[in-house]
Amino acid sequence: MEKMFYNTGFEVLFTGIGSACVAQILKVLFYFLTHKRINFKIFTTTGGMPSSHSAGVISLSTSVGLVEGFSSVSFAIALGFALVVLQDAAGLRRAAGKTAATLNRLVVEIAEHTNQTKPYEVLKELLGHTPFEVFMGSLLGIACALWIHFVMPGIGFLAFIK
């Protein structure tokens, strides 16, 4: 079974999804360490440290490079896709989060000045990432891809499936 998993698309897919999940778990852990309480909602939200989008796409790209070769067309496509996602996480989605924060402040100020008691929708502000969060997610993705490709086969990770 292990020979059917490693150096195949299954390894690439598992690596991308697995590293994104590890990043989300780390977000919950970091939140617990800083706030001294568990918030499982963070597991399903965007934004925060490390970037799970970055971890997932960089891990996927690295895994494609390890399986298909770093000079392959498949790696070039995966890396191009990853660079778009990284730029989006630190650029567009971060800007959208800042815009949401500004709009939320404006709505509160307007509501206070007009004595409005009617509930209003608060926009989600944590959408994107700082460049550091994207960088750390990328490092996590590379580390996960290398670990899955080189270490897991040696420890017989899939031996229990036989």
Salt bridges, closest charged atoms under 4 A:
GLU11 OE2 - HIS149 ND1 2.62
ASP88 OD2 - ARG93 NE 3.43
GLU133 OE1 - HIS129 ND1 3.41
